[in-house]
Amino acid sequence: MSETLNTAQLQAVHHLNSPCLVLAGAGSGKTRVIVHKMSRLLDSGLPPARVAAITFTNKAAKEMRERAKASVGSRAAGQLVISTFHSLGVRLLREDGERMNLKTNFSILDSDDVLGVLRDAGATSDAAQARRWQWQISLWKNQGLHSEGARAAAANDDERVAAQIFQRYEERMAAFQAVDFDDLIGLPLKLLQTDETTRDKWQRQFGHVLVDEYQDTNAVQYELLKLLVGGPDRARFTAVGDDDQSIYGWRGATIENLKRLPQDYPNLRVIPLEQNYRSTGNILRAANHVIAANPKIFQKKLWSEYGDGEPVQLTECDGEEHEAERAVARIQALRARGAQVAFKDFAILYRANHQARVFEQKLRAAQIPYKVSGGQSFFDRAEIKDLCAWLRLLVNQDDDPAFLRAIATPKRGIGTTTLTRLGEFASKWKVSLFEALFAESLPGLLGAKAIDSLHEFGRYVNDLEHRARTTTGSEDAKALLLGWLKDIQYEQHLFDSEESEKLAQSRWTNVLDFIDWMARRCGGEITQEGGTFESERQSVLQVAQTISVIISLAERDDNQDAVTLSTLHAAKGLEWPHVVLAGINEGLLPFKGPDEEMTADRLEEERRLMYVGITRARQTLSVSTLRRRKRGRETVAGVPSRFIAEMKLNEGVVRENPRDALKRLREELALKAQQSETAAKAAAAAKAS
């Protein structure tokens, strides 16, 4: 172990007996530290099931589990609790949610389902208004507020209306026996706060908790962590984070959690990791200069043994199109230097999604493959959400949003009028839509044909639920699921609803991929989000119980050879050999809307975002700024971002004239062609001789 870790990393790994904060600078090997520390905890005698590592994404959990398998073996890795915050919340609520009147088979509503509930609660068809309520309610929940607290905190009429909607939303979610993603943190927190028996159980369960990306935690997640580990005398945890990479304040993450740690845990050991294993010296100097302008909670300064490398390039562009052309020319030039440079080695990073369009156009024109980070997830496709609604209904028949989607997909002759009357009946008697199906008094409101159709649907769901509960193993699960699709004629539904047969076939292929994914889980290939290893077989219903949290946190993980286009926020945690930071202008980065005030806190977070962008680069970094930029429908003068001056690029900076750059590119391409021709002639001569 000692041969692969530096001194600071070794200190972090071997510190076991009190709380520990590891200040992991960008590229400083934090995942390596976490994995080695899990191994060290097992060596100290702690059983694997009592070691918990909490991440923010399934992708991070997957990487951590795979590395743990290589370190401690498959058997021990399979028992380690490696999960996202949300997955851990699901586990806690499945086990102990009944102590707060939540059924074991509660439903987890995704963003679209929540939007539907809010539109109903607010009696509006305005989706934009419902989204504003959704955003505000989520922000309140991440601050630890329920509807009563939100009413007290409401600062204007819009927020007071949102607080009223919040109360109705809470009532409906309780009736549905459903939770949203914020509840997966908030409800476990409430349970641990109010139930001493459950709190003691979970504090005994975990002997040591490791938290990755600690700077991204919000107020509720921090309180949950405190209750999981206990007070200063008993707490054993390792928080791994970087105050310089705290960039998610807009979604509730707070850097205050880093400030609170030494106050709440006076025996906290702080260990900075400053050696960077990613970037060259020139890139790190630029990053250090920028972040030095922010006030520091803890002192650290990144350094590297990789040498200075190429100077950071600053490119001044006439406008957005010229900027995109320069980025394309840079990719072509760097690839012309050596055959080992792939398209996937490049990333173009920007502050806002709308900046991607012109880069896409120029990359397509140059026939350069690319992918846009944050594109539609496989699990966001309509056909997959249809099937998930059915599965959610099998798990929880009180899940009204799932009921409404399942009963209408595919259509089965049950019209809007029937469903409206069913909804009124269910609301009057305070029962779920599914329970209302079989009410003795329902035939008084609906005709015999409608009742027969509803009963047929209800009986089929009950029968399918029974078979899903008793069917295990990949082959039997696949047979059951394919039989279900045939019963409801889902393939025919796709072809009937699409004008293009090619598109319908593509959607059906997605459905079959989803069935294979479900079947593999039933076969025991995967037991925890992101981890792939052998485990016990599960029933279809057991897999369905965890599906909402799995798919909602799922991330694409492909290895296609393509340039990455990404926002700076989405790029955090990733790295590329060659990076272009685009649109580094005042108003874009730091971002400022026309009527927004640039507060000190906001400017500091925007500066951290610039720091994150710089430290994504390993070998080369190009920063481009616009002389003129578009703002709405008008073109305005572009002002270079203050962050460019803060990088202190005067020493060794390359300000490349566009004409010189294109001339150099043509010369490099001509030289490469000449070298290829010479090599071909030599090969032909050798063959002839």
Solvent accessible surface area in square Angstrom, and as a share of the most:
residue,aa,sasa,rsa
1,M,86,0.39
2,S,73,0.47
3,E,169,0.76
4,T,80,0.46
5,L,13,0.06
6,N,36,0.18
7,T,97,0.57
8,A,25,0.20
9,Q,0,0.00
10,L,46,0.23
11,Q,79,0.35
12,A,0,0.00
13,V,0,0.00
14,H,90,0.40
15,H,35,0.16
16,L,24,0.12
17,N,120,0.62
18,S,16,0.10
19,P,0,0.00
20,C,0,0.00
21,L,0,0.00
22,V,0,0.00
23,L,2,0.01
24,A,2,0.02
25,G,3,0.03
26,A,3,0.02
27,G,15,0.15
28,S,2,0.01
29,G,19,0.19
30,K,50,0.21
31,T,21,0.12
32,R,59,0.21
33,V,1,0.00
34,I,2,0.01
35,V,7,0.04
36,H,34,0.15
37,K,0,0.00
38,M,1,0.00
39,S,15,0.10
40,R,66,0.24
41,L,6,0.03
42,L,33,0.16
43,D,107,0.56
44,S,63,0.41
45,G,61,0.59
46,L,32,0.16
47,P,67,0.42
48,P,28,0.18
49,A,43,0.33
50,R,83,0.30
51,V,0,0.00
52,A,1,0.01
53,A,2,0.01
54,I,2,0.01
55,T,1,0.00
56,F,40,0.17
57,T,46,0.27
58,N,13,0.07
59,K,83,0.35
60,A,29,0.23
61,A,0,0.00
62,K,80,0.34
63,E,83,0.37
64,M,3,0.01
65,R,1,0.00
66,E,66,0.29
67,R,91,0.33
68,A,1,0.00
69,K,47,0.20
70,A,96,0.74
71,S,54,0.35
72,V,36,0.21
73,G,31,0.30
74,S,66,0.42
75,R,207,0.75
76,A,20,0.16
77,A,0,0.00
78,G,27,0.26
79,Q,85,0.38
80,L,2,0.01
81,V,13,0.07
82,I,1,0.01
83,S,5,0.03
84,T,0,0.00
85,F,1,0.01
86,H,35,0.16
87,S,10,0.06
88,L,4,0.02
89,G,1,0.01
90,V,7,0.04
91,R,81,0.29
92,L,2,0.01
93,L,0,0.00
94,R,38,0.14
95,E,89,0.40
96,D,15,0.08
97,G,0,0.00
98,E,116,0.52
99,R,136,0.50
100,M,46,0.20
101,N,135,0.69
102,L,16,0.08
103,K,72,0.31
104,T,57,0.33
105,N,45,0.23
106,F,1,0.00
107,S,4,0.02
108,I,5,0.02
109,L,1,0.01
110,D,35,0.18
111,S,69,0.44
112,D,79,0.41
113,D,19,0.10
114,V,10,0.06
115,L,19,0.10
116,G,40,0.38
117,V,6,0.03
118,L,1,0.01
119,R,87,0.32
120,D,87,0.45
121,A,3,0.03
122,G,16,0.15
123,A,96,0.75
124,T,37,0.22
125,S,94,0.61
126,D,67,0.35
127,A,30,0.23
128,A,50,0.39
129,Q,49,0.22
130,A,0,0.00
131,R,131,0.48
132,R,138,0.50
133,W,20,0.07
134,Q,35,0.15
135,W,133,0.47
136,Q,34,0.15
137,I,6,0.03
138,S,30,0.20
139,L,47,0.23
140,W,8,0.03
141,K,26,0.11
142,N,23,0.12
143,Q,96,0.43
144,G,42,0.40
145,L,50,0.25
146,H,91,0.41
147,S,9,0.06
148,E,126,0.56
149,G,24,0.24
150,A,0,0.00
151,R,105,0.38
152,A,93,0.72
153,A,52,0.40
154,A,14,0.11
155,A,81,0.63
156,N,70,0.36
157,D,99,0.51
158,D,112,0.58
159,E,40,0.18
160,R,116,0.42
161,V,67,0.38
162,A,3,0.03
163,A,0,0.00
164,Q,94,0.42
165,I,6,0.03
166,F,0,0.00
167,Q,77,0.34
168,R,96,0.35
169,Y,2,0.01
170,E,55,0.25
171,E,99,0.44
172,R,70,0.25
173,M,10,0.05
174,A,67,0.52
175,A,73,0.57
176,F,28,0.12
177,Q,31,0.14
178,A,5,0.04
179,V,1,0.01
180,D,11,0.06
181,F,40,0.17
182,D,32,0.16
183,D,19,0.10
184,L,0,0.00
185,I,7,0.04
186,G,19,0.18
187,L,35,0.17
188,P,0,0.00
189,L,15,0.08
190,K,89,0.38
191,L,2,0.01
192,L,1,0.00
193,Q,98,0.44
194,T,103,0.60
195,D,22,0.12
196,E,113,0.51
197,T,86,0.50
198,T,3,0.01
199,R,56,0.20
200,D,49,0.26
201,K,69,0.29
202,W,2,0.01
203,Q,19,0.08
204,R,148,0.54
205,Q,48,0.21
206,F,11,0.05
207,G,17,0.16
208,H,3,0.01
209,V,2,0.01
210,L,1,0.00
211,V,0,0.00
212,D,5,0.03
213,E,30,0.13
214,Y,0,0.00
215,Q,2,0.01
216,D,10,0.05
217,T,1,0.00
218,N,14,0.07
219,A,34,0.26
220,V,5,0.03
221,Q,9,0.04
222,Y,1,0.00
223,E,49,0.22
224,L,2,0.01
225,L,3,0.01
226,K,52,0.22
227,L,38,0.19
228,L,2,0.01
229,V,12,0.07
230,G,8,0.07
231,G,35,0.34
232,P,54,0.34
233,D,138,0.72
234,R,116,0.43
235,A,0,0.00
236,R,79,0.29
237,F,1,0.00
238,T,0,0.00
239,A,0,0.00
240,V,0,0.00
241,G,2,0.02
242,D,2,0.01
243,D,5,0.02
244,D,8,0.04
245,Q,18,0.08
246,S,3,0.02
247,I,0,0.00
248,Y,21,0.08
249,G,32,0.30
250,W,116,0.41
251,R,100,0.37
252,G,15,0.15
253,A,9,0.07
254,T,35,0.20
255,I,39,0.20
256,E,83,0.37
257,N,2,0.01
258,L,0,0.00
259,K,79,0.33
260,R,68,0.25
261,L,0,0.00
262,P,52,0.32
263,Q,132,0.59
264,D,42,0.22
265,Y,5,0.02
266,P,107,0.67
267,N,69,0.35
268,L,23,0.11
269,R,98,0.36
270,V,53,0.31
271,I,3,0.01
272,P,47,0.30
273,L,2,0.01
274,E,56,0.25
275,Q,25,0.11
276,N,2,0.01
277,Y,69,0.26
278,R,31,0.11
279,S,0,0.00
280,T,14,0.08
281,G,12,0.12
282,N,33,0.17
283,I,1,0.01
284,L,4,0.02
285,R,109,0.40
286,A,2,0.02
287,A,0,0.00
288,N,15,0.08
289,H,65,0.29
290,V,0,0.00
291,I,9,0.05
292,A,73,0.57
293,A,53,0.41
294,N,9,0.05
295,P,97,0.61
296,K,56,0.24
297,I,49,0.25
298,F,32,0.13
299,Q,138,0.61
300,K,22,0.09
301,K,136,0.58
302,L,7,0.03
303,W,121,0.42
304,S,25,0.16
305,E,130,0.58
306,Y,119,0.45
307,G,43,0.41
308,D,79,0.41
309,G,47,0.45
310,E,70,0.31
311,P,57,0.36
312,V,5,0.03
313,Q,17,0.07
314,L,4,0.02
315,T,3,0.02
316,E,63,0.28
317,C,0,0.00
318,D,59,0.31
319,G,15,0.15
320,E,40,0.18
321,E,98,0.44
322,H,32,0.14
323,E,6,0.02
324,A,0,0.00
325,E,82,0.37
326,R,16,0.06
327,A,4,0.03
328,V,12,0.07
329,A,7,0.05
330,R,27,0.10
331,I,1,0.01
332,Q,62,0.28
333,A,4,0.03
334,L,7,0.03
335,R,77,0.28
336,A,12,0.09
337,R,131,0.48
338,G,27,0.26
339,A,90,0.70
340,Q,168,0.75
341,V,30,0.17
342,A,25,0.19
343,F,34,0.14
344,K,101,0.43
345,D,29,0.15
346,F,5,0.02
347,A,1,0.01
348,I,1,0.00
349,L,0,0.00
350,Y,2,0.01
351,R,44,0.16
352,A,20,0.16
353,N,112,0.57
354,H,126,0.56
355,Q,21,0.09
356,A,6,0.05
357,R,136,0.49
358,V,11,0.06
359,F,2,0.01
360,E,41,0.18
361,Q,70,0.31
362,K,44,0.19
363,L,0,0.00
364,R,135,0.49
365,A,86,0.66
366,A,33,0.26
367,Q,163,0.72
368,I,9,0.04
369,P,57,0.36
370,Y,48,0.18
371,K,53,0.22
372,V,44,0.26
373,S,37,0.24
374,G,78,0.75
375,G,34,0.33
376,Q,104,0.46
377,S,21,0.14
378,F,55,0.23
379,F,26,0.11
380,D,76,0.40
381,R,83,0.30
382,A,51,0.39
383,E,6,0.03
384,I,0,0.00
385,K,30,0.13
386,D,10,0.05
387,L,0,0.00
388,C,6,0.04
389,A,1,0.01
390,W,2,0.01
391,L,2,0.01
392,R,21,0.08
393,L,0,0.00
394,L,8,0.04
395,V,8,0.05
396,N,0,0.00
397,Q,52,0.23
398,D,32,0.16
399,D,0,0.00
400,D,15,0.08
401,P,23,0.14
402,A,1,0.01
403,F,0,0.00
404,L,78,0.39
405,R,74,0.27
406,A,0,0.00
407,I,2,0.01
408,A,40,0.31
409,T,17,0.10
410,P,12,0.08
411,K,174,0.74
412,R,72,0.26
413,G,75,0.72
414,I,25,0.13
415,G,38,0.36
416,T,110,0.64
417,T,85,0.50
418,T,18,0.10
419,L,31,0.16
420,T,72,0.42
421,R,110,0.40
422,L,0,0.00
423,G,24,0.23
424,E,109,0.49
425,F,13,0.05
426,A,4,0.03
427,S,82,0.53
428,K,146,0.62
429,W,147,0.52
430,K,181,0.77
431,V,45,0.26
432,S,10,0.07
433,L,11,0.06
434,F,10,0.04
435,E,102,0.46
436,A,0,0.00
437,L,0,0.00
438,F,84,0.35
439,A,30,0.23
440,E,173,0.78
441,S,67,0.43
442,L,0,0.00
443,P,70,0.44
444,G,73,0.70
445,L,90,0.45
446,L,13,0.07
447,G,48,0.46
448,A,80,0.62
449,K,170,0.72
450,A,22,0.17
451,I,14,0.07
452,D,91,0.47
453,S,25,0.16
454,L,0,0.00
455,H,43,0.19
456,E,116,0.52
457,F,5,0.02
458,G,0,0.00
459,R,139,0.51
460,Y,51,0.19
461,V,0,0.00
462,N,62,0.32
463,D,69,0.36
464,L,5,0.02
465,E,29,0.13
466,H,97,0.43
467,R,74,0.27
468,A,1,0.00
469,R,121,0.44
470,T,88,0.51
471,T,22,0.13
472,T,47,0.27
473,G,2,0.02
474,S,44,0.28
475,E,148,0.66
476,D,90,0.46
477,A,0,0.00
478,K,79,0.33
479,A,67,0.52
480,L,18,0.09
481,L,4,0.02
482,L,66,0.33
483,G,28,0.27
484,W,2,0.01
485,L,4,0.02
486,K,166,0.70
487,D,80,0.42
488,I,16,0.08
489,Q,125,0.55
490,Y,1,0.00
491,E,73,0.33
492,Q,103,0.46
493,H,43,0.19
494,L,0,0.00
495,F,58,0.24
496,D,103,0.54
497,S,65,0.42
498,E,40,0.18
499,E,186,0.83
500,S,50,0.32
501,E,130,0.59
502,K,175,0.74
503,L,89,0.44
504,A,0,0.00
505,Q,84,0.37
506,S,55,0.35
507,R,36,0.13
508,W,29,0.10
509,T,62,0.36
510,N,23,0.12
511,V,0,0.00
512,L,63,0.32
513,D,72,0.37
514,F,0,0.00
515,I,1,0.00
516,D,47,0.24
517,W,37,0.13
518,M,0,0.00
519,A,5,0.04
520,R,100,0.36
521,R,15,0.06
522,C,0,0.00
523,G,22,0.21
524,G,0,0.00
525,E,65,0.29
526,I,24,0.12
527,T,54,0.32
528,Q,32,0.14
529,E,16,0.07
530,G,17,0.17
531,G,0,0.00
532,T,64,0.37
533,F,21,0.09
534,E,145,0.65
535,S,50,0.33
536,E,143,0.64
537,R,152,0.56
538,Q,44,0.20
539,S,6,0.04
540,V,1,0.01
541,L,18,0.09
542,Q,91,0.40
543,V,3,0.01
544,A,4,0.03
545,Q,48,0.21
546,T,46,0.27
547,I,0,0.00
548,S,10,0.07
549,V,1,0.00
550,I,11,0.06
551,I,24,0.12
552,S,51,0.33
553,L,30,0.15
554,A,27,0.21
555,E,80,0.36
556,R,125,0.45
557,D,87,0.45
558,D,54,0.28
559,N,131,0.67
560,Q,79,0.35
561,D,69,0.36
562,A,1,0.01
563,V,0,0.00
564,T,8,0.05
565,L,0,0.00
566,S,1,0.00
567,T,20,0.11
568,L,1,0.01
569,H,26,0.12
570,A,46,0.36
571,A,0,0.00
572,K,27,0.11
573,G,50,0.49
574,L,56,0.28
575,E,73,0.33
576,W,21,0.07
577,P,13,0.08
578,H,14,0.06
579,V,0,0.00
580,V,8,0.04
581,L,1,0.00
582,A,1,0.01
583,G,0,0.00
584,I,2,0.01
585,N,0,0.00
586,E,41,0.18
587,G,15,0.14
588,L,12,0.06
589,L,1,0.00
590,P,1,0.01
591,F,67,0.28
592,K,87,0.37
593,G,10,0.10
594,P,128,0.80
595,D,141,0.73
596,E,76,0.34
597,E,133,0.60
598,M,41,0.19
599,T,59,0.34
600,A,74,0.57
601,D,109,0.56
602,R,71,0.26
603,L,33,0.17
604,E,38,0.17
605,E,32,0.14
606,E,8,0.04
607,R,16,0.06
608,R,21,0.08
609,L,1,0.00
610,M,0,0.00
611,Y,2,0.01
612,V,0,0.00
613,G,0,0.00
614,I,0,0.00
615,T,0,0.00
616,R,2,0.01
617,A,0,0.00
618,R,83,0.30
619,Q,87,0.39
620,T,5,0.03
621,L,2,0.01
622,S,4,0.03
623,V,0,0.00
624,S,4,0.03
625,T,6,0.03
626,L,4,0.02
627,R,106,0.39
628,R,125,0.46
629,R,24,0.09
630,K,113,0.48
631,R,126,0.46
632,G,75,0.72
633,R,255,0.93
634,E,94,0.42
635,T,87,0.51
636,V,31,0.18
637,A,81,0.62
638,G,14,0.13
639,V,86,0.49
640,P,73,0.46
641,S,3,0.02
642,R,96,0.35
643,F,0,0.00
644,I,16,0.08
645,A,78,0.61
646,E,37,0.17
647,M,1,0.00
648,K,129,0.55
649,L,18,0.09
650,N,128,0.66
651,E,163,0.73
652,G,49,0.48
653,V,29,0.17
654,V,58,0.33
655,R,130,0.47
656,E,25,0.11
657,N,71,0.36
658,P,25,0.16
659,R,195,0.71
660,D,85,0.44
661,A,2,0.01
662,L,72,0.36
663,K,121,0.51
664,R,75,0.27
665,L,13,0.07
666,R,155,0.56
667,E,97,0.44
668,E,39,0.17
669,L,80,0.40
670,A,63,0.49
671,L,98,0.49
672,K,77,0.32
673,A,63,0.49
674,Q,115,0.51
675,Q,103,0.46
676,S,66,0.43
677,E,98,0.44
678,T,83,0.48
679,A,61,0.47
680,A,62,0.48
681,K,129,0.55
682,A,60,0.46
683,A,65,0.50
684,A,62,0.48
685,A,62,0.48
686,A,71,0.55
687,K,183,0.78
688,A,94,0.73
689,S,128,0.83
